Amino acid sequence: MRGERVTITGGGIAGMSAAAFLKKEGFEVTLLESTHKLGGRVFSYFDDETGLNFDNGQHILAGWYENTFDFLRTIGKEPKFRANPYLEVYFREPGGGHYEFKAKGDNPFIAVAKGFLDYSPLTLMDKYHLLSLRELIELDIAERLLKGRNLTWLLSHLKQTENLKKYFWEPFVFAVFNTSPEYVDASVFLNVLVKAFDKYGSMSLIIPDESLDELFTDPFRKYAEKNIDVRTNAKAAAYKLNDGKIESVVLESGEEIKSDYFVSAVPFHSFRFLFSDQDFGKYFQCSDGLKPASIVSIYIVPENMPEGFHDRFYHGMIGLLGTKAHWIFFKKDHICAVISAPEYTVDGYEKLGNDALCETVVSEIRKCFPEFKDTVFKRVKYFREKRATFLPSVESSGCRPESSTGISNFFIAGDWTNTGLPATIEGAAASAKKCTELIIKKN
């Protein structure tokens, strides 16, 4: 056992992952969470009107989420999902047009190439222009070519057609980056593409068959009972610095907690308030330039769900084309429609109103799925998480801090740090792993 103590501020995925990884390496860990619950933006809640549990939005995992799965293994969680090593995605558009993209095979490049050849909405010209993707992934010049460029520029540079953008790239980008191509840093896009093509199974999209609480929070809490000192309702007010080191973290209650090392795993919009203006200006030039983006989830409860609808598509996951809703997830007893970054991607969103948006999405579902044309919906619930993520734009890249800092015993975890990934569960877990490795080197 190492014996050194690490205090982590923030009990979301990044904080929980850092706590588990550090405990595994023999550190004594204290985890401070400002609210009454763990999980941060990953949580479930009970809806009194329907008697159902809803997640705060559908979270998609991917085959290349190695740090996320390492976290789950560390806390002894065996996830409940039907893993498919291949990429399998379904799309619908108003009028009932439906398309399937399936990339099956041991070699990712060959599997995707075959998937595109069989993908019905693409023309021969579309498929020809896709050949440039392999060159992009394999050329060393790619990183220099993409610096300071957004994904809209890259797709144009690669001569990707409007048809390709509509039927593949735009829904793919919304699923992975939670926004449209114009707000995505092309370098981050390339990083994700390289990981997806890395090996057999990497490009798989995974939809858990259990709630977010059941997948992450509950098993972590059980693991922590014997391994980690978890304190909820313990809001950090400030870090106390002395001679280039953190001496302690001061809670709003006035309590001071001393430690050998400290990890901040709070969201980007809360980070700067843990330091005085002088200390923040001295050690950090980050976070203030990140633009928050919301995610809207609309939960729709039909009187009767068509039989087997949850399994008719790959885990009930369908991308919508030419609609305000980007992705639809059919559960056993309800529907979850997701709109990513609506303040940037939906024209007139702020003036639309919650009820009007719900009515629009219900209408889109009826138009895209004839099976729901005459279905009565018992409940339609609007849920918006205003700062669910941040835009992964070119401008954001310069505002994402490294996990190591100018303070010798202080480290930053979070999906907003410079992981080279979008703001995802994997980005949070990857930052936690990075902090763990940095602390081990210091030790």
N, C-alpha and C positions, 0 to 999 in steps of 0.2 A: 504494500500500500504506500502511496506517495505521501499522504498525510496533509498536503497543502489544501487550503480551502479556496473554493471559487464561489463567488456570489453572482448570480445571474438575475438581471432585472428584466421582467417580461415573460409571461407564461404562454405565449403562442407557440406555433410549431417550431420556430427558431430557438426559443428559450427551452422548450421541452427537449428538443433534439440535443442541444448543447449540454443540458443537464445529464441526459442519458449517456452521451458519448464520453463526457468527462468522468462520470462515475465509473464507467467501464474501464477507464484508464487509471482508476485508483484515487481520484481526487474526492475530497469531501465537498459536497455541493449543497448550496442553499439557493432555492428558486423563489423569487419574489414576484407576485402577481398583484396588480393594483385592484382588480375586481374580485368578485366572489367566485369566479370560475376560471378554469384553464382553457386553453385552446385558441385564444385570440379571435381571429376572424374565421376560424374553423370551428363551428359549433352547430348544434341542433336545438330546436325548441319545440315545445308542445303547443299546438293550436287548439284552444278550448272549443271553438265553434265546430270543428270537424272531428276532434279527438284524434288527430294525426300528428306525427312528428315530422317536421320539415327541417331540412338542412338550410343554412343561410346561403343557399346557392349551390348548384352542382359543381363539385370539384372533380376534375379529370386527372387521373394519373397516367403515366406513360412507362413503357418498358425500360426507358433509359434513366428512370428515377432511382439510381443506385443508392443515393444517400437517404432517400425516404424509406426505402425498403430496409436499409441497414438500421435506421432508427426503429422501425417496427420489430425487426429481429432482436434488437438490443433490449426492448421492453417486453419481449416474449409474446408479441402479438402475431397470430396467424391470420392474415387478412382473409375476408370472405369475398372472393370474386372469382369469376370464371375466366381465368387468364387465356387470352388468345394471342399466340406469338406473332400473328400477322396483323397488318393494318386493314381494318374493315370499317368502312364508313358509308352511311346512307344519307341521301339528300331528297328533299321534296321542294316543290315550288307551287305557287298558286295555280289552280287548274288541275292539280293532281299529278303533274309530271314527277316521276320518281327515278332515281339513279343510284347505282351501287358502285362503290370503288373498293376493290379487294386486291391487296398485294400479298400473294401467297408464295412462299418459297424460302429456302435457306439463305440464298444470297439476296441482301436487301436491294441492290441495284437492279438485278434481274427481276425480282418480285415487283418492284415499283414500275419498272418498264412494262412488264406484262399487264399490270393493273391499269396503266394509262392506255395501253392498246385496246383493252376491253371496256374502257370507260365510255359509255355511249354518247354523252353530250359533246365529246371532243371531236374536232375534225382532224383530218390528216395533217393540215398545217399546224394546228395546235400541238399535235404529238411530235412533229418535227422540231418545234422550238423548245420542247422539253429536253432535248439532247444536251443543251448547254448547261444543265444542272450538274451533271457529273464533272464536267470541266471545272465548274465553279468550286465544287467540293475538293477537287484534287490539286488545283493549282496553288502554289505557295503565294502567288501574287494576290490572291483573293483578299487577304486582310488589308493590304495597302490600297487595293482598289475600292474597298468598301468604307474606308475611314471617312467619317463625316457624311455618309450617305444614308438615306432612308430606304425602306423597302420598296416604296413606289418607284423610286429611281432605279433600283436594282431590277425589278420586274420589267421595266421599260428597256433597260440596258440588255437584258437577256431576251428581248423581243417576245415576251410572253403576251399573248393575244388577249383582247378583252373577254373573249369566250373562256379562256383558261382562267383568267382572274375571277370571273363570276362563278364558274362551276368547280373551281378547286382552291385557288390561292386565297381568296377572301374568306371563305368559311374556315379553311385551315388556320389562317392567321388569327381569326377571332377565337378559335378554340384554344390556341396555344398562348397568344399574347393579350387577349381580352381587349383588342382594339383593331382598328383598320390599318392597312399597310403604310399609310402616310405617317403614322405615329410610331413606327417600329424602326429601330436602328438596324440597318442591314447587317452589321457585324454580329449582333446578338442573334438575328435570324440565322446566319450562317452557323453559329455555334450550335444552335438547336438542330439544324439540318445535319451537321456532322455527327452529333450524338445519335440521332435517329437512324442514321445509316451505319452506325458503328459495328453492329453485329446482329445476328439472328435474334429476334424478339425485341430489339430496341424500339422499333417503330410502333409497337402495339399500343393502343389506347385502352385504358382500364377504367371501368366504371364500377366502383365498389358496390356490393350487394348489402351493405349495412350503412347505418348513419355515420356522420362524421364523429359524433361522440363515441359511438361503438368502435370505430376504427382507430381513433387517435387518443381522445381525452380519457376515456374510461380505462383502457389498458395502461396508459401512462400513470394515472393516479394510483392504480393498483400496484404497479412496479415501484412507484415512489414511496409507498408506505414503509418499505423496509430499506430503501436505498438513498432517498433524497429528502432533505428538509424543505418541504414546500409550504410557503406561507401565502395565503390569499388575503385579499383586503389589506395588502401591504404596499401602499403606493410610494414609490421613490420620489423624493422632492428634489434632491441634488446629490451630486458626487462632490466629496471634499478632496481637493488636490493639495499636495505639498511636495515641493521639490521634484516635479515631473512624475509623481506617482499618485494613484488614488489611495487615500488613507481609509476612506469609509464611504458608504452610501447612507444618506440621511433620509429617513422616511418622513412622510407628512405628520406622523404622530410625534416626531421628534427623536425617535429611536435611531441610534447610530449602529451600523453593522460593519465591522471590520473584516477584512479578508486578505488573502495573499494575492488573488487575482479577481478581476471584475469583468463581466461580460454584459454589455447592454444588448437586449433583444427587444427593445421597444420599437414601435412603428416610427417611420421617418418624421412624421409630423409632430411627434412628442419628444424626439431625441434632444433637440437644441435646448429645451427647457430644463434639462438636467444639469446644465452648466451656466455659469455666469456669462454675460456677453463677452467679457475679457477673455475668459478661458476658451469659450467656443471659437472666438476669432483667432486665438493663438494656435489651437490644435486642429480645428476642423474648418474646412471650406466646403461644406457638403449639405445635402438634404434640402436647403432652402430653394434650390432650383428644380426640385422634383414636383411635377404637376399631378395632383391626386386625380383618380378616375373612379367612378362608381360602377357598380354592377347591380342591375335590376333583375330580380327573380319574381316571376309571376306564377303563383301556385293555383292550379285549376283542378277542382274536384268534381268529376262527372258523376251523375247518378249511377251510370253503369259504364265500366271500362270494357271495351271490346275484348273478348276472350283471347288470352295469349298475346295481347298487344305488347306487353313488357318484353316478351321474348322474340317477337316477330322481327325486330331489328336488333342490331348488336347492342345488347343491354338497354334497349329502348332509346338509344341516342341517334337523333336525326338532325342534320343541318338544314336550315331553311334558306332558300335562295330568293333574293328580291323582296325581302320582308324586313320589318323592324326587329322582330325577334330573330336572334342569330342561331340558337340551338334549342331543341326541344328534347326533354328527357321524360319518357313514359315510365312511371313507377307502377306498382301493382294497384294502387288505389288513387293516384293523383298524377297530374302532369306538372312539370316544372319547365317554364319558358325562360330563357336567359337572354338578356340584352346587355352587352358589354360596352362600357364607356359611353352611355347614351348621350351625355352632354357634348360629346365630340362626334358621335356617329349617327345620331338621329336628328334630322332637321326639325327645328322648332320644338325640341324636347322640353325645354323649360316652360314653354307655354301650353304644352299639350295636356297636362294634368294627369293625375294617377288613374282616375276612372276612365278617361278617354284612352289612355295607353292600354289599360286592361281590355277594354272593348276592342281595340284594334288588334291586339294579340289573339284574343278569342276568335275574331273574324278570320285572322290569318290561318289559325289552326283548322277552322272549318273549311277554308278554301284549299288548303294543302292536303287535308285528310278527309276524303268523302265519308269515311267511317264515322266522323263526328258531326256531320252536317245537321242532324236533327237531335243530337245529344243535349240533354238538359244538364247544365253545370250548377251544382248545388252551392259552390263557393269559389270565388275568384279573389285571391289575396295578393296585394302588391307589397313587395319588400325591396327596399333600396339600401344598400350599404354604400354610404357616400364616399368613403375613403378606402374602398376595398383593395385598391391597387394604385399604381402610378403609371403614367404613360412611359413605355420603354423606348423613348425617342432618342434621337442623336443628342439633343440637348441634355437629356437625363444622364447620359453616359458619363459626362464630366462631373456630375453631382453625386455619383454613387461612391461612397467611401470604401477604402480597403478595410479588411477586418482588423489588420494591425494598425496601430495609431502611434502618435508621437508620445503617448503616455505609456510608460514601459510595462505596466501591469493591467492595461485596459484594452479590451477588444470589442468589436462590434459584430453582432450577428443580425440577420434579417434578410428577407428577400430583396430589400432595397440596396444592399451593399453590392460591391463590384464582383459579382459571381460570374458575369458573362452570360447570365441566364435571365429570362423574363421573371416577373414577380409571381412565382408559383410556389407550391409546397416544396418542390425540389430545390428551388433557389434558397428557401429558408433553411432546409436541412443541409444543403451544401455549405452555406455560410457557417452553420453550427460546427460542421466537420472541420472547416478551415480554422475556426477559433480554437478548437480542441488541439489541432496539430501545432498551432502557434504557441499555445500555452505549454505543450509538451516540450517544445524546443527551448522555451524559457526556463523550464524546470530542470 
